[in-house]
Amino acid sequence: MESRWLEKLEAIERRCEELTALLADPAVAADLTRLRALSQEREDLEPIVETFRRYRTVSRQREEARQLLETAEEELAALAREELEQLTEEQERLERELLRQLLPRDPNDEKNVIVEIRAGAGGEEAALFAADLFRMYTRYAERKGWEAALLSANETGLGGLKEVIFMIRGRGAYSRLKYESGVHRVQRIPITEASGRIHTSTATVAVLPEMDEVEVQIDPKDLILETFRAGTAGGQHMQKNETAVRITHVPTGIVVSCQDERSQFQNKQRALAILRARLYELERRKREAEVREARRSQVGTAERAEKIRTYNFPQNRVTDHRIHLTLYRLQEVLDGDLDPLIEALILDDQARRLAELQTAG
């Protein structure tokens, strides 16, 4: 391993030991805010330190095996050579793991997410596909033990969704679902198609980390708050009170509506949560654009050619175009079995960032 990485790892080890000493200090224990911050920092560093210590032990054992091989008699040489090969493989594996652990972490990875799905090209069939994606993500949340909560929905007469916004609460939700942002394409025979022809439709998915009031501050003077009576698309079950809320953020023109809760206060809180997430994402993309061209578009225009994944029903096929991965298990994926796709996307992302890290000056 290069000396620059060893120096960085040694500095991390020293910091971890320093944190252990600080956490034993009664003065730190009396300050709950500082105690939580230092405990979290040590928790983040401990896995790296443990791997680094294992790496050093294996490196020492490998050097001892190499020296033994140089002086070993013939009957011991084969055993020493075999041990040296095993230790070399383990050392290389640990080195790769250490480099992966040194990759900068996304500060939002542990956050809950707000997911927005909108029907794109394809009319009613696109809305039906959006409903399929909504079900796919809620089933995935169930598999992971996360909680999914509907924030807003605009249904169609055939059971499709022109737009649906929902929250998924669970540790690490953003770290996995952030790869789902983009245009999703479906190829199938729609229920609205009498001639049996295969149609292509799209839906857009945006995955936003939930932000609290401290992280994204909104000036109340920048908001226009409107209330109205909530009801279904057809007007049934219309409430007598104006519990639905529409918030317009004047500086950006972002408009958020919520009507699924029974109280105006709850709808307002949910609308503000969505607004904070959108404002954060707007600023994040603006900063990225100033540094380099965005590697991925969060949503795009929903045109058929602008896609990250295709769901082909006649061939029982799902293809992720970013990593050229094809799985012939469409129904399992739509039933929430997304981990094979997400794991492959995570590995691809780590490999790319590792290459950047190793070629950095």
Secondary structure by P-SEA (a helix, b strand, c coil): ccaaaaaaaaaaaaaaaaaaaaaacaaaaacaaaaaaaaaaaaaaaaaaaaaaaaaaaaaaaaaaaaaaacccccaaaaaaaaaaaaaaaaaaaaaaaaaaaccccccccbbbbbbbbbcccaaaaaaaaaaaaaaaaaaaaaacbbbbbcbbbbcccccccbbbbbbbcccccccccccccbbbbbccccccccbbbbbbbbbbbbbccccccccccccccbbbbbbbbbccccccccccccbbbbbbccccbbbbbcccccaaaaaaaaaaaaaaaaaaaaaaaaaaaccccccccccccccccccbbbbccccbbbccccccccccaaaaaaccaaaaaaaaaaaaaaaaaaaaaacc
